[in-house]
Structures are given as structure tokens and as C-alpha cells.
Amino acid sequence: MTKGKRLKLLIKTLGLTQQEVADRFGIDRSLISILCKDKQNISNLMLYALSKEFGVNPTWLLTGEGEMFLPGRDPRNVEKSRKPNGIQVIEGSVEEYPHITTIEQIYRTKWYHSLPNEAQYVVNAIDELRDKEALLALKKLAVAGIQKQRAEEEIRRINESIDDEEKVQKKGQAG
């Protein structure tokens, strides 16, 4: 069975249409159709999105090996109420999954799922980037952002300290 046929089977198993899957990801239905027909490879980002949204086992989707869904993520067996925001983090250590990549191991951590969506996007983008110049540019942006944030926090702390001193002085003058 090809990747595309496994994707079709996944969609059918979930009881969804290609349009509904496309709508969940904010993409055109034609891309799902192209993937189902094996006219294009499934990108790491799409693989991650399918895994996060539906609990699909990436190894199964790519190779046909293993179960269709990750442990504890089979929607046929898991009550939706046990999955806050549709996400259920797999417990256990990454050593239990030696066949998956480091980034997939990161995706399975509570830390990753506790990140805001913007931060998750950055982690995903880093995994997709292969161009060293683009990675260096991203690093520079991140460092600049962190330095700006730290400077703003330091300024806020200094301003609070000055405000506290002024309050003490005013109290002393009034008393």
C-alpha cells in the first residue's frame, strides 16, 4: 500500500472528507487529493500536522509499519473528553520510540505541547529548514528578540524600583 493509499485510509477511518481535512489545516483540498494520489511526497510539516491533529503514527503513514495511530491516540478508542484541545501527550520516555526522529520525540513531550502556537511553529520551521544561511538568519532574529525581551524586562524592573523609591520618599515627606 502506498503513502497516498494509507492517507486515504486514514481519512476514511477518521470519518472525514478530504475537504474537512484540508479545512482543519487551512489548505486547499487539491493538496490532499494530490497527496492521496501519490503525486507529491508528504512533507515533514504535513506529517507533523497529521500526527498532532489526528494522532496518526508517522512511521505507519510513511512505511506502513506499526499501528495507524500513536499509542493512546486512536480516536476509535479514546474519548474526546480525555483529549484537552484535541491533544493527548504520550507518556513515557523517548527510548520507547527508537525508530522515530529527534524532532518527533520533541513533538511528543509535554514541554512542546505547553508552548504557545507561535513557538511550536518556530520548532517546526527549524526542523524543516535545511539552508544554513536561513538557519543563521533565524538564529540572529531569535537572539535579537531574546535580547530585546530581556532589555524590556530590565527597564521595567528599574522603573518599578524607581517608582517604589519615589513612593517611599513621598511617604517620608508627608510623615
C-alpha positions as protocol buffer text, in pm:
chain_id: "A"
residue {
  index: 1
  type: MET
  ca { x: 0 y: 0 z: 0 }
}
residue {
  index: 2
  type: THR
  ca { x: 138 y: 344 z: -92 }
}
residue {
  index: 3
  type: LYS
  ca { x: 159 y: 652 z: 132 }
}
residue {
  index: 4
  type: GLY
  ca { x: -130 y: 805 z: -59 }
}
residue {
  index: 5
  type: LYS
  ca { x: -349 y: 500 z: -9 }
}
residue {
  index: 6
  type: ARG
  ca { x: -262 y: 499 z: 361 }
}
residue {
  index: 7
  type: LEU
  ca { x: -358 y: 868 z: 378 }
}
residue {
  index: 8
  type: LYS
  ca { x: -691 y: 785 z: 207 }
}
residue {
  index: 9
  type: LEU
  ca { x: -746 y: 502 z: 455 }
}
residue {
  index: 10
  type: LEU
  ca { x: -666 y: 736 z: 745 }
}
residue {
  index: 11
  type: ILE
  ca { x: -918 y: 994 z: 623 }
}
residue {
  index: 12
  type: LYS
  ca { x: -1184 y: 724 z: 579 }
}
residue {
  index: 13
  type: THR
  ca { x: -1107 y: 577 z: 924 }
}
residue {
  index: 14
  type: LEU
  ca { x: -1147 y: 922 z: 1079 }
}
residue {
  index: 15
  type: GLY
  ca { x: -1484 y: 956 z: 906 }
}
residue {
  index: 16
  type: LEU
  ca { x: -1377 y: 1277 z: 734 }
}
residue {
  index: 17
  type: THR
  ca { x: -1369 y: 1404 z: 378 }
}
residue {
  index: 18
  type: GLN
  ca { x: -1061 y: 1541 z: 204 }
}
residue {
  index: 19
  type: GLN
  ca { x: -1224 y: 1885 z: 226 }
}
residue {
  index: 20
  type: GLU
  ca { x: -1269 y: 1855 z: 603 }
}
residue {
  index: 21
  type: VAL
  ca { x: -905 y: 1757 z: 646 }
}
residue {
  index: 22
  type: ALA
  ca { x: -795 y: 2047 z: 424 }
}
residue {
  index: 23
  type: ASP
  ca { x: -1015 y: 2287 z: 622 }
}
residue {
  index: 24
  type: ARG
  ca { x: -856 y: 2175 z: 950 }
}
residue {
  index: 25
  type: PHE
  ca { x: -513 y: 2271 z: 815 }
}
residue {
  index: 26
  type: GLY
  ca { x: -620 y: 2579 z: 622 }
}
residue {
  index: 27
  type: ILE
  ca { x: -502 y: 2438 z: 289 }
}
residue {
  index: 28
  type: ASP
  ca { x: -665 y: 2368 z: -45 }
}
residue {
  index: 29
  type: ARG
  ca { x: -840 y: 2033 z: -87 }
}
residue {
  index: 30
  type: SER
  ca { x: -644 y: 1976 z: -405 }
}
residue {
  index: 31
  type: LEU
  ca { x: -325 y: 1930 z: -199 }
}
residue {
  index: 32
  type: ILE
  ca { x: -489 y: 1648 z: -2 }
}
residue {
  index: 33
  type: SER
  ca { x: -603 y: 1495 z: -329 }
}
residue {
  index: 34
  type: ILE
  ca { x: -250 y: 1521 z: -476 }
}
residue {
  index: 35
  type: LEU
  ca { x: -107 y: 1354 z: -163 }
}
residue {
  index: 36
  type: CYS
  ca { x: -368 y: 1076 z: -175 }
}
residue {
  index: 37
  type: LYS
  ca { x: -278 y: 1009 z: -539 }
}
residue {
  index: 38
  type: ASP
  ca { x: 96 y: 993 z: -455 }
}
residue {
  index: 39
  type: LYS
  ca { x: 167 y: 1280 z: -696 }
}
residue {
  index: 40
  type: GLN
  ca { x: 365 y: 1459 z: -423 }
}
residue {
  index: 41
  type: ASN
  ca { x: 552 y: 1339 z: -115 }
}
residue {
  index: 42
  type: ILE
  ca { x: 411 y: 1420 z: 226 }
}
residue {
  index: 43
  type: SER
  ca { x: 631 y: 1693 z: 380 }
}
residue {
  index: 44
  type: ASN
  ca { x: 761 y: 1672 z: 737 }
}
residue {
  index: 45
  type: LEU
  ca { x: 535 y: 1965 z: 826 }
}
residue {
  index: 46
  type: MET
  ca { x: 226 y: 1788 z: 687 }
}
residue {
  index: 47
  type: LEU
  ca { x: 332 y: 1468 z: 860 }
}
residue {
  index: 48
  type: TYR
  ca { x: 363 y: 1656 z: 1187 }
}
residue {
  index: 49
  type: ALA
  ca { x: 27 y: 1826 z: 1137 }
}
residue {
  index: 50
  type: LEU
  ca { x: -145 y: 1494 z: 1070 }
}
residue {
  index: 51
  type: SER
  ca { x: 22 y: 1343 z: 1376 }
}
residue {
  index: 52
  type: LYS
  ca { x: -70 y: 1635 z: 1601 }
}
residue {
  index: 53
  type: GLU
  ca { x: -425 y: 1680 z: 1478 }
}
residue {
  index: 54
  type: PHE
  ca { x: -529 y: 1318 z: 1433 }
}
residue {
  index: 55
  type: GLY
  ca { x: -273 y: 1115 z: 1630 }
}
residue {
  index: 56
  type: VAL
  ca { x: -154 y: 931 z: 1319 }
}
residue {
  index: 57
  type: ASN
  ca { x: 165 y: 729 z: 1359 }
}
residue {
  index: 58
  type: PRO
  ca { x: 416 y: 892 z: 1118 }
}
residue {
  index: 59
  type: THR
  ca { x: 601 y: 562 z: 1073 }
}
residue {
  index: 60
  type: TRP
  ca { x: 280 y: 390 z: 966 }
}
residue {
  index: 61
  type: LEU
  ca { x: 192 y: 667 z: 722 }
}
residue {
  index: 62
  type: LEU
  ca { x: 539 y: 668 z: 563 }
}
residue {
  index: 63
  type: THR
  ca { x: 623 y: 297 z: 565 }
}
residue {
  index: 64
  type: GLY
  ca { x: 309 y: 104 z: 657 }
}
residue {
  index: 65
  type: GLU
  ca { x: 487 y: -40 z: 962 }
}
residue {
  index: 66
  type: GLY
  ca { x: 325 y: -33 z: 1304 }
}
residue {
  index: 67
  type: GLU
  ca { x: -21 y: 84 z: 1403 }
}
residue {
  index: 68
  type: MET
  ca { x: -216 y: 355 z: 1223 }
}
residue {
  index: 69
  type: PHE
  ca { x: -235 y: 569 z: 1536 }
}
residue {
  index: 70
  type: LEU
  ca { x: 16 y: 656 z: 1806 }
}
residue {
  index: 71
  type: PRO
  ca { x: -31 y: 481 z: 2142 }
}
residue {
  index: 72
  type: GLY
  ca { x: -329 y: 633 z: 2321 }
}
residue {
  index: 73
  type: ARG
  ca { x: -430 y: 845 z: 2020 }
}
residue {
  index: 74
  type: ASP
  ca { x: -662 y: 611 z: 1830 }
}
residue {
  index: 75
  type: PRO
  ca { x: -982 y: 817 z: 1805 }
}
residue {
  index: 76
  type: ARG
  ca { x: -1182 y: 496 z: 1782 }
}
residue {
  index: 77
  type: ASN
  ca { x: -1068 y: 404 z: 2136 }
}
residue {
  index: 78
  type: VAL
  ca { x: -1008 y: 738 z: 2310 }
}
residue {
  index: 79
  type: GLU
  ca { x: -1289 y: 955 z: 2443 }
}
residue {
  index: 80
  type: LYS
  ca { x: -1265 y: 1313 z: 2319 }
}
residue {
  index: 81
  type: SER
  ca { x: -1313 y: 1441 z: 2673 }
}
residue {
  index: 82
  type: ARG
  ca { x: -979 y: 1284 z: 2767 }
}
residue {
  index: 83
  type: LYS
  ca { x: -804 y: 1488 z: 2500 }
}
residue {
  index: 84
  type: PRO
  ca { x: -794 y: 1857 z: 2600 }
}
residue {
  index: 85
  type: ASN
  ca { x: -790 y: 2070 z: 2286 }
}
residue {
  index: 86
  type: GLY
  ca { x: -768 y: 1751 z: 2081 }
}
residue {
  index: 87
  type: ILE
  ca { x: -414 y: 1683 z: 2203 }
}
residue {
  index: 88
  type: GLN
  ca { x: -310 y: 1394 z: 2419 }
}
residue {
  index: 89
  type: VAL
  ca { x: 55 y: 1383 z: 2509 }
}
residue {
  index: 90
  type: ILE
  ca { x: 209 y: 1039 z: 2510 }
}
residue {
  index: 91
  type: GLU
  ca { x: 360 y: 948 z: 2846 }
}
residue {
  index: 92
  type: GLY
  ca { x: 685 y: 756 z: 2873 }
}
residue {
  index: 93
  type: SER
  ca { x: 1041 y: 811 z: 2767 }
}
residue {
  index: 94
  type: VAL
  ca { x: 1167 y: 867 z: 2417 }
}
residue {
  index: 95
  type: GLU
  ca { x: 1374 y: 548 z: 2447 }
}
residue {
  index: 96
  type: GLU
  ca { x: 1045 y: 363 z: 2397 }
}
residue {
  index: 97
  type: TYR
  ca { x: 1038 y: 500 z: 2041 }
}
residue {
  index: 98
  type: PRO
  ca { x: 1388 y: 437 z: 1898 }
}
residue {
  index: 99
  type: HIS
  ca { x: 1254 y: 436 z: 1542 }
}
residue {
  index: 100
  type: ILE
  ca { x: 1142 y: 799 z: 1543 }
}
residue {
  index: 101
  type: THR
  ca { x: 1347 y: 1111 z: 1480 }
}
residue {
  index: 102
  type: THR
  ca { x: 1458 y: 1357 z: 1745 }
}
residue {
  index: 103
  type: ILE
  ca { x: 1205 y: 1614 z: 1629 }
}
residue {
  index: 104
  type: GLU
  ca { x: 924 y: 1358 z: 1654 }
}
residue {
  index: 105
  type: GLN
  ca { x: 1043 y: 1285 z: 2008 }
}
residue {
  index: 106
  type: ILE
  ca { x: 1022 y: 1657 z: 2084 }
}
residue {
  index: 107
  type: TYR
  ca { x: 666 y: 1666 z: 1943 }
}
residue {
  index: 108
  type: ARG
  ca { x: 566 y: 1402 z: 2196 }
}
residue {
  index: 109
  type: THR
  ca { x: 679 y: 1593 z: 2504 }
}
residue {
  index: 110
  type: LYS
  ca { x: 461 y: 1789 z: 2745 }
}
residue {
  index: 111
  type: TRP
  ca { x: 710 y: 2075 z: 2707 }
}
residue {
  index: 112
  type: TYR
  ca { x: 637 y: 2108 z: 2335 }
}
residue {
  index: 113
  type: HIS
  ca { x: 259 y: 2097 z: 2386 }
}
residue {
  index: 114
  type: SER
  ca { x: 285 y: 2363 z: 2656 }
}
residue {
  index: 115
  type: LEU
  ca { x: 443 y: 2607 z: 2410 }
}
residue {
  index: 116
  type: PRO
  ca { x: 227 y: 2876 z: 2251 }
}
residue {
  index: 117
  type: ASN
  ca { x: 136 y: 2803 z: 1888 }
}
residue {
  index: 118
  type: GLU
  ca { x: 389 y: 3061 z: 1766 }
}
residue {
  index: 119
  type: ALA
  ca { x: 672 y: 2883 z: 1948 }
}
residue {
  index: 120
  type: GLN
  ca { x: 558 y: 2545 z: 1816 }
}
residue {
  index: 121
  type: TYR
  ca { x: 569 y: 2694 z: 1467 }
}
residue {
  index: 122
  type: VAL
  ca { x: 932 y: 2801 z: 1521 }
}
residue {
  index: 123
  type: VAL
  ca { x: 1027 y: 2449 z: 1634 }
}
residue {
  index: 124
  type: ASN
  ca { x: 855 y: 2307 z: 1326 }
}
residue {
  index: 125
  type: ALA
  ca { x: 1024 y: 2560 z: 1097 }
}
residue {
  index: 126
  type: ILE
  ca { x: 1366 y: 2475 z: 1238 }
}
residue {
  index: 127
  type: ASP
  ca { x: 1305 y: 2110 z: 1159 }
}
residue {
  index: 128
  type: GLU
  ca { x: 1209 y: 2197 z: 800 }
}
residue {
  index: 129
  type: LEU
  ca { x: 1497 y: 2438 z: 730 }
}
residue {
  index: 130
  type: ARG
  ca { x: 1800 y: 2286 z: 561 }
}
residue {
  index: 131
  type: ASP
  ca { x: 1964 y: 2606 z: 436 }
}
residue {
  index: 132
  type: LYS
  ca { x: 2244 y: 2712 z: 673 }
}
residue {
  index: 133
  type: GLU
  ca { x: 2202 y: 3081 z: 581 }
}
residue {
  index: 134
  type: ALA
  ca { x: 1832 y: 3069 z: 665 }
}
residue {
  index: 135
  type: LEU
  ca { x: 1910 y: 2895 z: 996 }
}
residue {
  index: 136
  type: LEU
  ca { x: 2171 y: 3161 z: 1080 }
}
residue {
  index: 137
  type: ALA
  ca { x: 1923 y: 3437 z: 995 }
}
residue {
  index: 138
  type: LEU
  ca { x: 1663 y: 3270 z: 1220 }
}
residue {
  index: 139
  type: LYS
  ca { x: 1924 y: 3243 z: 1498 }
}
residue {
  index: 140
  type: LYS
  ca { x: 2007 y: 3615 z: 1467 }
}
residue {
  index: 141
  type: LEU
  ca { x: 1637 y: 3704 z: 1484 }
}
residue {
  index: 142
  type: ALA
  ca { x: 1588 y: 3482 z: 1788 }
}
residue {
  index: 143
  type: VAL
  ca { x: 1891 y: 3626 z: 1968 }
}
residue {
  index: 144
  type: ALA
  ca { x: 1777 y: 3981 z: 1890 }
}
residue {
  index: 145
  type: GLY
  ca { x: 1427 y: 3901 z: 2014 }
}
residue {
  index: 146
  type: ILE
  ca { x: 1560 y: 3750 z: 2338 }
}
residue {
  index: 147
  type: GLN
  ca { x: 1794 y: 4046 z: 2396 }
}
residue {
  index: 148
  type: LYS
  ca { x: 1506 y: 4290 z: 2336 }
}
residue {
  index: 149
  type: GLN
  ca { x: 1281 y: 4099 z: 2574 }
}
residue {
  index: 150
  type: ARG
  ca { x: 1549 y: 4091 z: 2844 }
}
residue {
  index: 151
  type: ALA
  ca { x: 1619 y: 4464 z: 2800 }
}
residue {
  index: 152
  type: GLU
  ca { x: 1248 y: 4546 z: 2828 }
}
residue {
  index: 153
  type: GLU
  ca { x: 1223 y: 4335 z: 3146 }
}
residue {
  index: 154
  type: GLU
  ca { x: 1527 y: 4510 z: 3292 }
}
residue {
  index: 155
  type: ILE
  ca { x: 1383 y: 4854 z: 3209 }
}
residue {
  index: 156
  type: ARG
  ca { x: 1050 y: 4753 z: 3366 }
}
residue {
  index: 157
  type: ARG
  ca { x: 1232 y: 4630 z: 3679 }
}
residue {
  index: 158
  type: ILE
  ca { x: 1432 y: 4956 z: 3704 }
}
residue {
  index: 159
  type: ASN
  ca { x: 1116 y: 5165 z: 3655 }
}
residue {
  index: 160
  type: GLU
  ca { x: 936 y: 4968 z: 3928 }
}
residue {
  index: 161
  type: SER
  ca { x: 1234 y: 5021 z: 4158 }
}
residue {
  index: 162
  type: ILE
  ca { x: 1234 y: 5395 z: 4087 }
}
residue {
  index: 163
  type: ASP
  ca { x: 856 y: 5411 z: 4145 }
}
residue {
  index: 164
  type: ASP
  ca { x: 899 y: 5230 z: 4479 }
}
residue {
  index: 165
  type: GLU
  ca { x: 1173 y: 5473 z: 4586 }
}
residue {
  index: 166
  type: GLU
  ca { x: 958 y: 5773 z: 4490 }
}
residue {
  index: 167
  type: LYS
  ca { x: 668 y: 5634 z: 4694 }
}
residue {
  index: 168
  type: VAL
  ca { x: 895 y: 5591 z: 4996 }
}
residue {
  index: 169
  type: GLN
  ca { x: 1028 y: 5947 z: 4956 }
}
residue {
  index: 170
  type: LYS
  ca { x: 676 y: 6090 z: 4928 }
}
residue {
  index: 171
  type: LYS
  ca { x: 568 y: 5899 z: 5238 }
}
residue {
  index: 172
  type: GLY
  ca { x: 872 y: 6033 z: 5425 }
}
residue {
  index: 173
  type: GLN
  ca { x: 794 y: 6390 z: 5322 }
}
residue {
  index: 174
  type: ALA
  ca { x: 427 y: 6354 z: 5416 }
}
residue {
  index: 175
  type: GLY
  ca { x: 500 y: 6197 z: 5756 }
}
